[in-house]
Amino acid sequence: MGELARLQQDGKVEHVGLSNVNVAQIRIAQGILPVVSVQNKCHVFMQRSLRDDVVGYCARSQIAFLAHSPVGGHGRQKRLGESKLLLELARRTDATPWQVALAWLLHQGNHIIPIPGASRPESITSSLQACGVHLSREDLAALDGLQDW
Ligand SMILES: NC(=O)c1ccc[n+]([C@@H]2O[C@H](COP(=O)([O-])OP(=O)(O)OC[C@H]3O[C@@H](n4cnc5c(N)ncnc54)[C@H](OP(=O)(O)O)[C@@H]3O)[C@@H](O)[C@H]2O)c1
């Protein structure tokens, strides 16, 4: 962080973000330089960043939260299509299980930016359409209750 602060002072770095951190680590970094973003793994089956208050802390501190591996992570994304709850919500909202998973993330706060990876254009188009998937309070509560992998 000290080196990054020096690079920032030299004008070589504009903004600094952190990845895979907890609240204590964000606080330490903030003691050295301004933190603009945090990028942690976060999806319906990996909700640690919500439960340990990283997402909440970022909201209160005006830090963007970039949810990495938002549809399960490369190579594990197929597992979302096997979830009974996601399949049921997808059927009800006329969406796919992956879109429901992204919509759940987007419902967690305006500072959440899911960053799905894709090798196919169809995946990108589909992910963009997740912005239009509405989930009810009950749907969100059911998804909140999923156990982490
Ligand atoms: N900071 C870190 O430590 C860290 C760690 C891991 C990942 N990341 C970052 O997180 C981002 C995403 O990670 P990731 O690619 O591993 O995980 P991911 O986004 O959860 O999964 C990507 C896979 O899901 C599929 N997919 C994406 N959108 C979909 C959709 N709407 N419907 C159906 N399938 C969909 C893609 O399929 P196709 O390939 O068939 O299109 C791709 O193979 C990347 O930018 C990566 O660099 C950061």
The ligand as an SDF file (V2000), in Angstrom:
LIG
                    3D

 48 52  0  0  0  0  0  0  0  0999 V2000
   -9.7110  -10.9770   -7.8620 N   0  0  0  0  0  0  0  0  0  0  0  0
   -9.6310  -12.2930   -7.9310 C   0  0  0  0  0  0  0  0  0  0  0  0
   -8.9770  -12.9590   -7.1320 O   0  0  0  0  0  0  0  0  0  0  0  0
  -10.3980  -13.0080   -9.0000 C   0  0  0  0  0  0  0  0  0  0  0  0
  -10.5230  -14.3940   -8.9770 C   0  0  0  0  0  0  0  0  0  0  0  0
  -11.2950  -15.0270   -9.9660 C   0  0  0  0  0  0  0  0  0  0  0  0
  -11.8890  -14.2600  -10.9740 C   0  0  0  0  0  0  0  0  0  0  0  0
  -11.7180  -12.9170  -10.9810 N   0  0  0  0  0  0  0  0  0  0  0  0
  -12.3450  -12.0950  -12.0480 C   0  0  0  0  0  0  0  0  0  0  0  0
  -13.7540  -12.2340  -12.0170 O   0  0  0  0  0  0  0  0  0  0  0  0
  -14.2720  -12.1520  -13.3390 C   0  0  0  0  0  0  0  0  0  0  0  0
  -15.1560  -13.3570  -13.6150 C   0  0  0  0  0  0  0  0  0  0  0  0
  -14.5600  -14.5290  -13.1680 O   0  0  0  0  0  0  0  0  0  0  0  0
  -14.7960  -15.9770  -13.7790 P   0  0  0  0  0  0  0  0  0  0  0  0
  -14.9030  -15.8650  -15.2550 O   0  0  0  0  0  0  0  0  0  0  0  0
  -13.7960  -16.8890  -13.1990 O   0  0  0  0  0  0  0  0  0  0  0  0
  -16.2050  -16.4260  -13.1410 O   0  0  0  0  0  0  0  0  0  0  0  0
  -17.7310  -16.2540  -13.5670 P   0  0  0  0  0  0  0  0  0  0  0  0
  -17.9890  -14.9350  -14.1920 O   0  0  0  0  0  0  0  0  0  0  0  0
  -18.5390  -16.6120  -12.3570 O   0  0  0  0  0  0  0  0  0  0  0  0
  -17.9380  -17.4430  -14.6180 O   0  0  0  0  0  0  0  0  0  0  0  0
  -17.6310  -17.2740  -15.9650 C   0  0  0  0  0  0  0  0  0  0  0  0
  -18.2440  -18.3920  -16.7500 C   0  0  0  0  0  0  0  0  0  0  0  0
  -19.6460  -18.3130  -16.6350 O   0  0  0  0  0  0  0  0  0  0  0  0
  -20.2470  -18.3020  -17.8910 C   0  0  0  0  0  0  0  0  0  0  0  0
  -21.2500  -17.2170  -17.9020 N   0  0  0  0  0  0  0  0  0  0  0  0
  -21.0370  -15.8880  -17.7240 C   0  0  0  0  0  0  0  0  0  0  0  0
  -22.1960  -15.2060  -17.7900 N   0  0  0  0  0  0  0  0  0  0  0  0
  -23.1610  -16.1260  -18.0300 C   0  0  0  0  0  0  0  0  0  0  0  0
  -24.5630  -16.0490  -18.2190 C   0  0  0  0  0  0  0  0  0  0  0  0
  -25.2190  -14.8730  -18.1560 N   0  0  0  0  0  0  0  0  0  0  0  0
  -25.2480  -17.2070  -18.4320 N   0  0  0  0  0  0  0  0  0  0  0  0
  -24.6000  -18.4010  -18.4770 C   0  0  0  0  0  0  0  0  0  0  0  0
  -23.2760  -18.5430  -18.3190 N   0  0  0  0  0  0  0  0  0  0  0  0
  -22.5630  -17.4140  -18.0940 C   0  0  0  0  0  0  0  0  0  0  0  0
  -19.1900  -18.0320  -18.9280 C   0  0  0  0  0  0  0  0  0  0  0  0
  -19.4310  -18.9320  -19.9770 O   0  0  0  0  0  0  0  0  0  0  0  0
  -18.7930  -18.7940  -21.4600 P   0  0  0  0  0  0  0  0  0  0  0  0
  -17.3040  -18.8300  -21.2730 O   0  0  0  0  0  0  0  0  0  0  0  0
  -19.3420  -19.9890  -22.1440 O   0  0  0  0  0  0  0  0  0  0  0  0
  -19.2310  -17.4890  -22.0440 O   0  0  0  0  0  0  0  0  0  0  0  0
  -17.8970  -18.2920  -18.2010 C   0  0  0  0  0  0  0  0  0  0  0  0
  -17.3170  -19.5250  -18.5650 O   0  0  0  0  0  0  0  0  0  0  0  0
  -13.0460  -12.0750  -14.2690 C   0  0  0  0  0  0  0  0  0  0  0  0
  -12.8790  -10.7250  -14.6160 O   0  0  0  0  0  0  0  0  0  0  0  0
  -11.9000  -12.5630  -13.4120 C   0  0  0  0  0  0  0  0  0  0  0  0
  -10.6800  -11.9530  -13.7730 O   0  0  0  0  0  0  0  0  0  0  0  0
  -11.0190  -12.2660  -10.0150 C   0  0  0  0  0  0  0  0  0  0  0  0
  1  2  1  0
  2  3  2  0
  2  4  1  0
  4  5  1  0
  4 48  2  0
  5  6  2  0
  6  7  1  0
  7  8  2  0
  8  9  1  0
  8 48  1  0
  9 10  1  0
  9 46  1  0
 10 11  1  0
 11 12  1  0
 11 44  1  0
 12 13  1  0
 13 14  1  0
 14 15  2  0
 14 16  1  0
 14 17  1  0
 17 18  1  0
 18 19  2  0
 18 20  1  0
 18 21  1  0
 21 22  1  0
 22 23  1  0
 23 24  1  0
 23 42  1  0
 24 25  1  0
 25 26  1  0
 25 36  1  0
 26 27  1  0
 26 35  1  0
 27 28  2  0
 28 29  1  0
 29 30  1  0
 29 35  2  0
 30 31  1  0
 30 32  2  0
 32 33  1  0
 33 34  2  0
 34 35  1  0
 36 37  1  0
 36 42  1  0
 37 38  1  0
 38 39  2  0
 38 40  1  0
 38 41  1  0
 42 43  1  0
 44 45  1  0
 44 46  1  0
 46 47  1  0
M  CHG  2   8   1  16  -1
M  END
$$$$
